[in-house]
Amino acid sequence: MRSSLAGACGDWCGKCPHYPEKCQGCGPDKADCYFIECLSLRFLEHCGECPDFPCARLSSFVPDDRPGYPSGYHIKNLERRNQIPLEEWLKEQERYWESLKS
């Protein structure tokens, strides 16, 4: 399911070395995720739709602290996600993260 690649926090799950074998990405079944829980209470799809965006919790969150991953990229991703359809956003993310591998 491609939408599971779009993290509620603005991360793109497709770049994770654990996807899809050990983790199937982001979705409502991620009961241990603060952001999923918060969004379900607010009936929102992702944090970029929230009137409190970006909240302190999201601003201090680091979805991927591996070397080479820019801090705050998830906030920019959510801003972009508000501008374009999900499928287009997923394609952009795939192209961007693939370009970093080269």
C-alpha positions in Angstrom: 0.0 0.0 0.0 1.8 3.1 -1.2 0.2 5.5 1.2 2.0 3.6 4.0 5.2 5.1 2.7 4.0 8.6 3.7 4.7 9.0 7.4 2.3 11.1 9.3 5.3 13.0 10.7 6.5 13.9 7.2 9.1 11.1 6.8 9.2 9.0 3.7 9.3 5.3 4.9 10.7 4.1 1.6 14.2 5.2 2.6 14.2 3.1 5.7 16.4 0.0 5.5 13.6 -1.9 7.5 10.9 -1.2 4.9 9.0 -3.4 3.9 10.5 -6.5 5.5 10.6 -5.5 9.2 8.2 -2.5 9.0 5.4 -1.9 6.7 5.5 1.9 7.1 3.2 4.3 8.7 -0.5 3.7 9.2 -3.3 3.7 11.7 -2.1 0.4 13.2 1.0 2.2 14.6 -0.7 2.5 18.0 2.7 3.2 19.7 3.3 6.3 17.5 2.5 9.6 19.2 1.7 11.3 15.9 -0.7 8.6 14.7 -2.5 8.7 18.0 -2.7 12.6 18.0 -3.9 12.6 14.4 -6.6 10.0 15.0 -8.0 12.1 17.8 -8.1 15.1 15.4 -9.3 13.1 12.4 -6.4 14.3 10.3 -4.2 12.3 7.8 -0.9 13.9 8.6 0.7 16.5 10.8 0.8 19.2 8.1 -3.0 19.4 8.2 -3.1 20.3 11.9 -3.9 23.9 12.9 -1.0 23.6 15.4 1.5 22.7 12.7 4.3 22.5 13.5 3.8 21.8 17.1 6.7 21.6 19.6 6.6 17.8 19.6 6.9 17.6 15.8 9.6 20.4 15.7 11.8 18.5 18.2 11.2 15.1 16.5 14.1 13.6 14.5 12.7 10.9 12.2 16.1 9.8 11.0 19.3 10.7 12.6 21.6 8.8 10.3 24.5 10.9 8.9 23.5 12.8 5.8 19.9 13.2 6.6 19.0 16.9 7.0 17.4 18.0 10.2 13.9 19.4 9.9 13.3 17.7 6.5 10.1 16.2 7.8 8.6 19.7 8.4 9.5 20.8 4.8 8.0 17.5 3.5 4.7 18.2 5.3 4.6 21.7 3.8 5.1 20.2 0.4 2.6 17.5 1.0 0.0 20.2 1.6 0.7 21.6 -1.9 0.4 18.5 -4.1 -1.5 15.2 -4.3 -0.1 12.3 -2.3 0.9 10.2 -5.2 3.0 13.1 -6.6 4.6 13.7 -3.2 5.5 10.0 -3.0 7.2 10.2 -6.4 9.1 13.3 -5.4 10.3 11.6 -2.2 11.4 8.5 -4.1 13.4 10.5 -6.6 15.0 12.7 -3.9 16.1 9.9 -1.7 17.3 7.8 -4.6 19.4 10.7 -5.8 21.2 10.7 -2.4 22.3 7.1 -3.0 24.2 8.1 -6.1 
